[in-house]
Amino acid sequence: MGNAKDLIKYEGKYSEKRFWGKLGSVAKKIGSRPVYLLLLLFYVTRDPRVSKKDKAMIYGALGYFILPLDLIPDAVPGLGYTDDFAAISALLKLTWDNISDETIDKARAKVRDWFGDDVVDEDLNFV
């Protein structure tokens, strides 16, 4: 993958409809924490204060997530999403200053909608 800035080349693979479709189809399989991290990135793109460059990298990361055949194909048991989440984690660290309390609240609320109120707060943190 190189570095997080390399993700821009996947920006064209992103669409909101495809993102929600993919996330909805794999959410229970990948668990609440990865879903939370994806939602953080998604909601950051809604913030008008975030630069176009950062949004392009985020759209690239979300586009990479949508692709079924990437560095490690998603269908590979136990490994399929490791490359996706390595890229997502790197990008979250790079763009962390863009993540507002409102973004965090939206992502947490959506995770709790999907997984229930018993999701522990430790699953919904990113440091």
C-alpha positions as CSV (number, residue, x, y, z in Angstrom):
1,M,0.0,0.0,0.0
2,G,2.9,2.4,0.6
3,N,1.5,5.2,2.7
4,A,-1.9,6.7,3.4
5,K,-1.4,9.3,0.6
6,D,-1.3,6.5,-1.9
7,L,-5.0,5.9,-1.1
8,I,-6.0,8.8,-3.3
9,K,-5.8,6.5,-6.4
10,Y,-8.8,4.6,-5.0
11,E,-11.0,7.6,-4.7
12,G,-12.8,6.8,-7.9
13,K,-13.9,3.4,-6.4
14,Y,-15.9,5.2,-3.7
15,S,-19.6,5.9,-3.8
16,E,-21.8,6.5,-0.8
17,K,-24.3,3.8,-2.0
18,R,-21.5,1.2,-2.4
19,F,-20.0,2.1,0.9
20,W,-23.2,1.6,2.9
21,G,-24.0,-1.6,0.9
22,K,-20.6,-3.1,1.7
23,L,-20.6,-1.9,5.3
24,G,-24.1,-3.3,5.9
25,S,-23.1,-6.6,4.4
26,V,-20.0,-7.1,6.5
27,A,-20.7,-5.2,9.7
28,K,-21.6,-8.2,11.9
29,K,-18.7,-10.2,10.4
30,I,-16.0,-7.6,11.1
31,G,-17.3,-6.3,14.4
32,S,-18.1,-3.0,16.1
33,R,-14.6,-1.5,16.3
34,P,-13.8,-1.8,12.6
35,V,-17.3,-0.5,11.8
36,Y,-16.7,2.4,14.1
37,L,-13.4,3.3,12.4
38,L,-15.0,3.2,9.0
39,L,-17.9,5.4,10.2
40,L,-15.4,7.9,11.7
41,L,-13.9,8.4,8.3
42,F,-17.3,8.5,6.6
43,Y,-18.6,11.2,8.9
44,V,-15.3,13.2,8.6
45,T,-16.1,13.7,4.9
46,R,-19.3,15.5,5.9
47,D,-17.4,18.2,7.7
48,P,-16.9,21.3,5.6
49,R,-13.8,22.3,7.5
50,V,-11.9,19.2,6.3
51,S,-9.6,19.9,3.4
52,K,-10.2,18.5,-0.1
53,K,-6.9,16.7,0.1
54,D,-7.8,14.9,3.3
55,K,-11.3,14.1,1.9
56,A,-9.7,12.6,-1.2
57,M,-7.5,10.4,1.0
58,I,-10.5,9.3,3.0
59,Y,-12.6,8.6,-0.1
60,G,-9.6,6.6,-1.3
61,A,-9.5,4.5,1.9
62,L,-13.3,4.0,1.7
63,G,-13.0,3.0,-2.0
64,Y,-10.2,0.5,-1.1
65,F,-12.5,-1.0,1.6
66,I,-15.3,-1.3,-1.0
67,L,-13.1,-3.2,-3.5
68,P,-13.5,-7.0,-3.0
69,L,-10.1,-7.7,-4.7
70,D,-7.3,-5.7,-3.3
71,L,-3.9,-6.5,-1.8
72,I,-5.4,-9.2,0.3
73,P,-8.8,-10.3,-1.2
74,D,-11.6,-9.7,1.3
75,A,-12.8,-13.4,1.0
76,V,-9.6,-14.7,2.5
77,P,-10.7,-16.1,5.9
78,G,-9.0,-14.3,8.9
79,L,-6.9,-12.0,6.7
80,G,-9.2,-10.5,4.1
81,Y,-9.7,-7.1,5.8
82,T,-6.3,-6.7,7.4
83,D,-4.9,-4.6,4.6
84,D,-8.1,-2.5,4.5
85,F,-7.9,-1.7,8.2
86,A,-4.2,-1.1,8.2
87,A,-4.9,1.6,5.6
88,I,-7.8,2.9,7.5
89,S,-5.9,3.1,10.8
90,A,-3.0,4.9,9.2
91,L,-5.3,7.4,7.6
92,L,-7.2,8.0,10.9
93,K,-3.8,8.8,12.6
94,L,-3.0,11.1,9.7
95,T,-6.3,13.0,9.7
96,W,-7.1,12.7,13.4
97,D,-7.2,16.5,13.9
98,N,-10.2,16.6,11.5
99,I,-12.3,14.4,13.8
100,S,-14.6,16.5,15.8
101,D,-16.7,15.5,18.9
102,E,-19.7,15.7,16.6
103,T,-18.2,13.2,14.2
104,I,-17.3,10.8,17.1
105,D,-20.9,11.1,18.5
106,K,-22.4,10.3,15.0
107,A,-20.2,7.3,14.5
108,R,-20.8,6.0,18.1
109,A,-24.6,6.4,17.7
110,K,-24.6,4.5,14.4
111,V,-22.6,1.6,15.9
112,R,-25.0,1.4,18.8
113,D,-27.9,1.4,16.3
114,W,-26.4,-1.6,14.6
115,F,-24.8,-3.5,17.5
116,G,-26.9,-2.4,20.4
117,D,-26.3,-0.3,23.5
118,D,-24.2,-3.0,25.1
119,V,-21.2,-2.1,22.9
120,V,-18.5,-1.2,25.3
121,D,-16.9,2.2,25.1
122,E,-13.4,0.6,24.7
123,D,-14.6,-0.7,21.3
124,L,-15.5,2.8,20.3
125,N,-12.2,4.5,21.0
126,F,-9.2,5.1,18.7
127,V,-5.9,6.3,20.0
